[in-house]
Amino acid sequence: ERVLQLLELDGSVEEDYIRIARCFERTRQRCCRLEQDGRRVREQLARVEAERAALEVKLKHARNQVEVEMNKRHRAEAELEKQ
């Protein structure tokens, strides 16, 4: 009943069927657009996740390098204290 009200079916049966068919076609087109948008967004998400993973690897290496340099500094400072 609500669908019929939304479609405002008050003409002949043929006109009503044409209105319904057009409504279904608009809905189908909207679904197609949404499906394409979903695919595009999933692809974008995959690219961003890959980039994030690469950045995490770089961050891990950078943290490791900082730790190595800090250890060198502490050893150098300890050696300086001895002297």
LINMO-V118454 format. One record per residue. N is the residue number from 1. RES is the residue in three letters. PSI is psi in whole degrees, 0 to 359 (none if undefined). D_CENTER is the distance of its C-alpha to the mean C-alpha in Angstrom with 1 decimal. Layout:
# LINMO-V118454
N|RES|PSI|D_CENTER ; N|RES|PSI|D_CENTER
This chain:
# LINMO-V118454
1|GLU|317|38.2 ; 2|ARG|319|35.3 ; 3|VAL|317|33.8 ; 4|LEU|322|37.3 ; 5|GLN|317|37.5 ; 6|LEU|323|34.1 ; 7|LEU|349|35.4 ; 8|GLU|58|38.8 ; 9|LEU|104|40.8 ; 10|ASP|3|44.2 ; 11|GLY|205|45.3 ; 12|SER|165|46.6 ; 13|VAL|318|45.0 ; 14|GLU|316|44.0 ; 15|GLU|321|42.4 ; 16|ASP|317|40.6 ; 17|TYR|321|39.3 ; 18|ILE|316|38.1 ; 19|ARG|317|36.3 ; 20|ILE|315|34.6 ; 21|ALA|318|33.7 ; 22|ARG|320|32.2 ; 23|CYS|315|30.2 ; 24|PHE|321|28.9 ; 25|GLU|317|28.1 ; 26|ARG|319|26.1 ; 27|THR|318|24.2 ; 28|ARG|316|23.7 ; 29|GLN|319|22.5 ; 30|ARG|318|20.0 ; 31|CYS|319|18.8 ; 32|CYS|315|18.5 ; 33|ARG|317|16.5 ; 34|LEU|323|14.1 ; 35|GLU|316|13.9 ; 36|GLN|317|13.4 ; 37|ASP|318|10.6 ; 38|GLY|317|8.9 ; 39|ARG|314|9.8 ; 40|ARG|317|8.6 ; 41|VAL|323|5.0 ; 42|ARG|320|5.5 ; 43|GLU|318|7.5 ; 44|GLN|318|5.6 ; 45|LEU|318|3.6 ; 46|ALA|317|7.4 ; 47|ARG|316|8.8 ; 48|VAL|321|7.6 ; 49|GLU|322|8.7 ; 50|ALA|318|11.8 ; 51|GLU|319|12.6 ; 52|ARG|318|12.4 ; 53|ALA|319|14.7 ; 54|ALA|319|17.0 ; 55|LEU|325|17.3 ; 56|GLU|321|18.2 ; 57|VAL|316|20.8 ; 58|LYS|319|22.2 ; 59|LEU|318|22.4 ; 60|LYS|316|24.2 ; 61|HIS|318|26.6 ; 62|ALA|318|27.2 ; 63|ARG|319|28.0 ; 64|ASN|317|30.3 ; 65|GLN|320|32.0 ; 66|VAL|317|32.6 ; 67|GLU|317|34.1 ; 68|VAL|314|36.4 ; 69|GLU|323|37.5 ; 70|MET|319|38.2 ; 71|ASN|318|40.3 ; 72|LYS|317|42.2 ; 73|ARG|315|42.8 ; 74|HIS|320|44.1 ; 75|ARG|318|46.4 ; 76|ALA|319|47.7 ; 77|GLU|322|48.4 ; 78|ALA|319|50.2 ; 79|GLU|320|52.2 ; 80|LEU|320|53.1 ; 81|GLU|320|54.2 ; 82|LYS|320|56.5 ; 83|GLN|none|58.1
